[in-house]
Amino acid sequence: MKLTKRLFLGLAAGTALATLPIAALAQDWQPKRPIDFTIMAGPGGGADQIARFVQSVVEANDMTNRPLIPTNRGGGSGAESLLHLKDARDPDHTLMVTLNSFYTTPIRQEGLGVDIETFTPITMMGVDPFVLWVHKDSGITTFEDYIAKVKEMDGEYVMGGTGTGQEDSIVIAYMAGAYDLKIKYIPYDGGGAVAKDLAGQQIMATVNNPAEAKGFYEAGDFVPLLAFSDERMDAYPDVPTMKEKGHDFSYYNQRAIVGAPGMSDEAAAYYREVFGKVYEGEDWQNYLASESLSPLPMDEAQTRAYWATQVATHRKLLSEIGG
């Protein structure tokens, strides 16, 4: 089972972000209070970095008449954020920055009573690949070295990742199954904490997104071994992909902004216009390139179709890996 960039981009083919805003609606509505900008993960991870970068661009360019207020709510593999939006008292002033736990957590925790189809599509900002990282002092320099070390430790090799039964654990579980590896997995609330603990050698490897590991990589602390992308990334041209190793698997993390259930059409149009401008701007386009994200524009109908595809895909993935 795979989630390829071609699948992601194919769903959005031919769509321009200019189709997202409905100007007539957006002009008739303005926020009346600060905007709740919930982040579906802990501090320092990819979702957190993106949310705060987007917030800084909006603020610097006076794009809203009321401020975005970023708040991390990563508990329960994102369940905290999902429930916060589901029960929002003021849907027109409640937004969330998501990752793939938007799909996996409602599947794994049916008792939450969360139906993502009730949420309001705003803007898909891009998709983020995964990379296998080890510490420079590990003595591991290739993926083959990594496989040998994990097998040698026979169940004592420790990896960390964001949450349980979501992005990081899915990638690690697939890799473990493909190579018959025994790995101890430690779940964290966010990718920032995961990267920090690899830097401190509290864990032995991670599958952080490039943005989460970039600072440590540039400092020479992290060594990238394998990319879970369709092809090699420009930023890491010497890093092979899982496909090159003979396994037809790639996996991407969505970076999207969604609104609460019950958000008015006027408010949704307003936010689509704001974040559409962010997406099209030079700051965000430079961010996509520097952080190795791929663009993914789509309109509301395509977004809802995309959600349905991702739910079915992740349900199958979780079943296959026992998630």
Backbone torsions as a table, in degrees:
resi	resn	phi	psi	omega
1	MET	NA	138.1	-175.4
2	LYS	-143.9	154.0	172.9
3	LEU	-122.4	92.2	-173.0
4	THR	-89.1	158.6	175.5
5	LYS	-63.6	-33.3	178.5
6	ARG	-62.6	-37.8	176.0
7	LEU	-63.0	-48.3	179.8
8	PHE	-57.8	-52.7	-174.3
9	LEU	-72.3	-31.3	178.7
10	GLY	-62.8	-36.3	179.1
11	LEU	-65.4	-23.4	-176.8
12	ALA	-107.4	9.6	-174.0
13	ALA	-57.1	135.8	174.6
14	GLY	77.7	4.9	-178.0
15	THR	-97.8	134.8	174.9
16	ALA	-110.9	143.6	179.8
17	LEU	-62.9	-19.2	178.6
18	ALA	-61.7	-18.9	179.8
19	THR	-81.6	-12.3	-174.9
20	LEU	-70.7	-51.9	-176.1
21	PRO	-71.1	146.8	169.7
22	ILE	-112.8	93.8	-167.1
23	ALA	-56.0	-41.0	-176.9
24	ALA	-61.7	-40.9	177.9
25	LEU	-69.1	-45.8	-175.4
26	ALA	-61.7	-35.0	-177.8
27	GLN	-68.4	-20.3	-176.2
28	ASP	-92.1	0.6	-176.1
29	TRP	-136.5	140.1	175.5
30	GLN	-138.3	144.0	174.8
31	PRO	-58.6	142.4	-179.1
32	LYS	-104.6	-7.3	-179.5
33	ARG	-153.7	170.8	177.1
34	PRO	-54.2	146.9	-173.6
35	ILE	-98.4	121.4	177.6
36	ASP	-68.7	115.2	-177.4
37	PHE	-114.6	78.1	-175.4
38	THR	-72.6	139.2	179.4
39	ILE	-112.1	125.2	-171.3
40	MET	-82.3	36.4	-180.0
41	ALA	-168.7	171.7	-178.9
42	GLY	-77.9	178.0	-177.6
43	PRO	-65.5	146.5	170.4
44	GLY	89.6	-14.5	-179.1
45	GLY	-82.3	-177.4	-176.9
46	GLY	-60.0	-45.5	-180.0
47	ALA	-63.4	-40.9	179.5
48	ASP	-64.6	-45.2	179.5
49	GLN	-61.2	-44.1	-179.3
50	ILE	-65.4	-44.5	-179.5
51	ALA	-59.2	-43.8	-176.9
52	ARG	-75.2	-30.1	174.7
53	PHE	-68.0	-46.8	178.7
54	VAL	-59.8	-44.7	179.3
55	GLN	-59.3	-39.7	-179.9
56	SER	-67.5	-36.7	178.4
57	VAL	-67.8	-44.2	178.4
58	VAL	-59.7	-45.1	-178.0
59	GLU	-67.3	-45.0	-177.2
60	ALA	-63.4	-28.7	-176.8
61	ASN	-105.8	11.1	177.7
62	ASP	50.0	48.3	-175.7
63	MET	-81.7	-17.7	177.9
64	THR	-129.2	153.0	179.1
65	ASN	-87.0	-7.2	174.2
66	ARG	-132.0	147.9	-173.6
67	PRO	-75.1	150.6	166.6
68	LEU	-80.7	133.6	-179.6
69	ILE	-114.5	95.6	-179.6
70	PRO	-68.1	132.6	177.8
71	THR	-139.3	125.7	178.7
72	ASN	-80.6	125.8	175.9
73	ARG	-136.4	77.2	-173.5
74	GLY	-101.1	1.8	-176.1
75	GLY	-61.1	146.5	177.1
76	GLY	64.8	38.9	-177.8
77	SER	55.3	40.0	178.4
78	GLY	91.8	-2.7	180.0
79	ALA	-60.4	-36.5	179.1
80	GLU	-57.5	-44.8	179.6
81	SER	-68.2	-43.7	-179.1
82	LEU	-59.7	-43.8	179.5
83	LEU	-69.0	-36.7	178.3
84	HIS	-59.6	-44.7	179.1
85	LEU	-73.0	-41.6	-179.5
86	LYS	-55.6	-39.6	-175.9
87	ASP	-102.6	19.8	-176.0
88	ALA	-56.6	129.9	177.8
89	ARG	-74.6	-25.3	-177.3
90	ASP	-132.1	79.6	-175.0
91	PRO	-56.0	-31.6	-177.0
92	ASP	-71.9	-10.0	-179.6
93	HIS	-125.6	27.4	-176.7
94	THR	-131.6	116.5	-179.3
95	LEU	-125.3	162.8	178.6
96	MET	-143.0	137.2	172.4
97	VAL	-95.1	123.6	-169.1
98	THR	-110.9	166.0	166.0
99	LEU	-133.8	-164.4	-174.1
100	ASN	-74.0	-10.0	173.4
101	SER	-65.3	-14.1	171.4
102	PHE	-55.6	-31.3	178.3
103	TYR	-95.9	-46.8	-170.1
104	THR	-72.8	-37.7	-176.1
105	THR	-65.6	-44.3	175.3
106	PRO	-63.1	-30.1	177.3
107	ILE	-68.8	-46.1	-175.7
108	ARG	-77.2	-26.2	-176.6
109	GLN	-122.9	70.1	-175.8
110	GLU	-61.2	-26.3	-179.4
111	GLY	-64.5	-15.1	177.6
112	LEU	-65.0	-28.0	-177.7
113	GLY	71.1	29.3	-178.9
114	VAL	-95.6	125.1	174.8
115	ASP	-115.5	107.8	-174.3
116	ILE	-66.7	-17.7	178.4
117	GLU	-64.6	-18.8	179.0
118	THR	-83.3	-12.3	179.7
119	PHE	-75.4	164.1	-174.5
120	THR	-105.2	115.9	177.6
121	PRO	-64.6	133.3	175.5
122	ILE	-115.4	-76.2	-177.4
123	THR	-148.3	134.3	170.3
124	MET	-91.7	117.3	-174.6
125	MET	-88.0	-19.3	179.7
126	GLY	153.8	178.8	175.5
127	VAL	-127.3	148.1	-167.8
128	ASP	-122.3	124.5	179.3
129	PRO	-79.1	172.7	178.0
130	PHE	-114.8	149.0	179.2
131	VAL	-135.6	140.7	174.8
132	LEU	-85.2	124.4	-176.8
133	TRP	-122.0	145.1	169.2
134	VAL	-130.1	166.7	178.4
135	HIS	-79.3	149.0	-178.3
136	LYS	-60.2	-26.5	-177.7
137	ASP	-89.0	5.3	-177.9
138	SER	-74.0	-19.9	-174.8
139	GLY	82.2	0.2	-179.3
140	ILE	-96.8	126.4	-179.7
141	THR	-123.9	-10.8	179.2
142	THR	-135.3	163.6	177.7
143	PHE	-64.0	-34.3	178.6
144	GLU	-65.9	-37.2	174.5
145	ASP	-60.9	-42.0	-179.6
146	TYR	-61.6	-48.4	179.8
147	ILE	-58.2	-45.2	-179.3
148	ALA	-62.3	-41.1	-178.4
149	LYS	-67.6	-43.9	179.6
150	VAL	-62.1	-43.6	179.1
151	LYS	-64.9	-39.5	179.3
152	GLU	-61.8	-36.6	-177.6
153	MET	-81.1	-13.4	169.1
154	ASP	47.1	57.7	174.9
155	GLY	100.3	-5.9	-178.4
156	GLU	-102.1	0.5	178.7
157	TYR	-77.3	128.3	-171.5
158	VAL	-111.3	125.4	174.0
159	MET	-121.8	152.0	176.0
160	GLY	-119.0	158.7	178.7
161	GLY	-164.9	169.6	179.6
162	THR	-77.7	115.3	173.0
163	GLY	70.7	-177.8	177.2
164	THR	-121.5	134.2	179.8
165	GLY	68.6	22.9	174.8
166	GLN	-128.2	-158.0	-163.3
167	GLU	-46.9	-62.8	-173.2
168	ASP	-60.9	-44.4	-177.7
169	SER	-68.9	-30.1	175.7
170	ILE	-64.1	-47.8	-179.5
171	VAL	-62.8	-45.0	-178.7
172	ILE	-66.1	-40.9	179.9
173	ALA	-64.3	-39.8	177.9
174	TYR	-62.9	-47.6	-178.9
175	MET	-61.5	-41.9	179.6
176	ALA	-63.3	-40.8	178.7
177	GLY	-68.0	-38.5	-177.9
178	ALA	-66.5	-30.4	-175.5
179	TYR	-117.5	11.0	178.2
180	ASP	55.0	54.2	-177.9
181	LEU	-104.2	144.5	172.7
182	LYS	-106.1	115.8	-174.8
183	ILE	-130.1	134.8	171.1
184	LYS	-85.1	127.1	-176.3
185	TYR	-113.5	130.0	177.5
186	ILE	-112.5	119.5	-179.9
187	PRO	-84.6	142.3	176.8
188	TYR	-124.4	165.1	178.3
189	ASP	-77.2	-22.1	-177.6
190	GLY	-158.4	159.0	-177.3
191	GLY	-66.8	-23.8	178.1
192	GLY	-64.2	-43.4	178.2
193	ALA	-66.8	-35.0	178.1
194	VAL	-63.0	-50.3	-179.5
195	ALA	-62.1	-40.5	-179.7
196	LYS	-61.6	-40.4	-179.1
197	ASP	-73.9	-28.0	172.6
198	LEU	-69.1	-40.9	178.0
199	ALA	-60.6	-35.3	178.4
200	GLY	-87.5	2.1	179.4
201	GLN	58.9	34.3	171.8
202	GLN	-81.1	-22.8	172.0
203	ILE	-129.0	170.2	-170.2
204	MET	-104.4	-21.4	179.8
205	ALA	-163.5	160.9	176.7
206	THR	-143.7	171.1	169.1
207	VAL	-122.2	45.5	178.3
208	ASN	-56.4	148.2	168.7
209	ASN	-66.1	155.1	-178.0
210	PRO	-52.9	-41.7	-178.2
211	ALA	-63.1	-34.4	-178.3
212	GLU	-72.0	-30.1	-176.7
213	ALA	-101.6	-6.5	-169.7
214	LYS	-55.9	-46.7	-177.8
215	GLY	-61.8	-42.1	179.7
216	PHE	-70.8	-35.9	177.0
217	TYR	-64.7	-46.0	-179.2
218	GLU	-66.1	-27.4	176.8
219	ALA	-80.2	-6.4	179.0
220	GLY	87.3	10.1	-177.0
221	ASP	-85.5	-29.3	-175.7
222	PHE	-109.8	145.9	175.5
223	VAL	-118.2	119.7	177.2
224	PRO	-82.1	133.9	-175.9
225	LEU	-112.6	-33.5	-172.4
226	LEU	-155.9	140.6	176.9
227	ALA	-109.7	135.7	177.7
228	PHE	-97.9	52.2	-177.9
229	SER	-121.0	167.5	-178.2
230	ASP	-67.1	-35.4	177.9
231	GLU	-142.7	169.3	179.6
232	ARG	-60.1	144.7	-179.1
233	MET	-87.5	145.5	-179.4
234	ASP	-58.4	-36.2	-177.5
235	ALA	-73.7	-19.5	-178.2
236	TYR	-134.5	65.8	-172.6
237	PRO	-65.9	-20.7	-179.0
238	ASP	-93.7	0.1	-177.7
239	VAL	-94.2	118.5	-178.8
240	PRO	-72.2	163.7	177.1
241	THR	-100.4	163.1	175.5
242	MET	-61.0	-33.1	178.4
243	LYS	-63.3	-37.6	178.4
244	GLU	-65.3	-23.6	179.2
245	LYS	-87.2	4.3	174.1
246	GLY	97.3	11.0	179.9
247	HIS	-120.2	119.0	-174.7
248	ASP	-79.6	71.7	-176.6
249	PHE	-140.5	129.2	168.7
250	SER	-142.1	157.5	-173.9
251	TYR	-150.2	134.1	-177.0
252	TYR	-128.4	144.6	-179.8
253	ASN	-99.5	127.5	179.9
254	GLN	-76.8	144.7	173.9
255	ARG	-122.4	94.9	-171.7
256	ALA	-131.4	160.4	173.9
257	ILE	-116.9	125.5	178.5
258	VAL	-125.2	158.1	177.7
259	GLY	-105.3	165.3	-179.8
260	ALA	-67.9	155.6	171.8
261	PRO	-58.7	142.1	177.7
262	GLY	85.1	3.1	176.2
263	MET	-61.5	137.7	-179.1
264	SER	-68.9	155.4	177.1
265	ASP	-60.0	-36.6	-178.8
266	GLU	-65.6	-44.4	179.6
267	ALA	-66.9	-42.2	179.2
268	ALA	-60.6	-42.6	178.8
269	ALA	-63.1	-39.3	178.9
270	TYR	-60.9	-48.9	-177.5
271	TYR	-68.7	-35.8	176.9
272	ARG	-62.5	-37.1	178.2
273	GLU	-67.7	-44.3	-179.5
274	VAL	-61.3	-53.8	-175.0
275	PHE	-75.6	-22.6	171.2
276	GLY	-63.7	-40.8	176.9
277	LYS	-65.3	-40.1	176.6
278	VAL	-60.0	-48.2	-177.4
279	TYR	-58.7	-44.7	-175.7
280	GLU	-76.3	-15.6	-175.3
281	GLY	-74.2	160.5	-177.9
282	GLU	-61.6	-36.9	-178.2
283	ASP	-60.1	-47.9	-178.4
284	TRP	-70.7	-39.8	178.9
285	GLN	-61.8	-38.4	175.2
286	ASN	-66.7	-36.5	179.0
287	TYR	-65.0	-43.0	177.6
288	LEU	-55.1	-45.3	-178.1
289	ALA	-69.8	-45.0	-174.4
290	SER	-70.5	-28.8	-177.1
291	GLU	-102.9	9.9	175.9
292	SER	62.5	33.4	173.9
293	LEU	-90.3	154.7	174.8
294	SER	-106.2	141.5	178.9
295	PRO	-69.4	153.7	179.7
296	LEU	-154.3	68.9	178.9
297	PRO	-76.6	140.9	174.2
298	MET	-161.3	155.8	179.3
299	ASP	-89.5	-176.8	-174.4
300	GLU	-62.1	-45.8	-178.1
301	ALA	-63.3	-42.5	179.0
302	GLN	-67.1	-35.2	177.8
303	THR	-63.4	-43.7	-179.9
304	ARG	-66.0	-37.6	176.2
305	ALA	-65.4	-39.5	177.3
306	TYR	-61.9	-43.5	177.4
307	TRP	-58.3	-45.6	-178.9
308	ALA	-62.1	-41.8	177.8
309	THR	-63.0	-42.8	-177.9
310	GLN	-68.4	-37.2	176.4
311	VAL	-61.3	-47.2	179.9
312	ALA	-64.1	-41.8	-179.3
313	THR	-65.3	-45.1	-178.7
314	HIS	-72.0	-30.9	175.5
315	ARG	-62.2	-41.7	178.4
316	LYS	-68.8	-42.6	178.3
317	LEU	-59.6	-47.6	-178.8
318	LEU	-63.8	-36.0	177.6
319	SER	-65.4	-40.9	-177.1
320	GLU	-68.3	-34.7	-177.8
321	ILE	-97.9	1.1	179.9
322	GLY	74.0	29.0	-176.9
323	GLY	-79.8	NA	NA
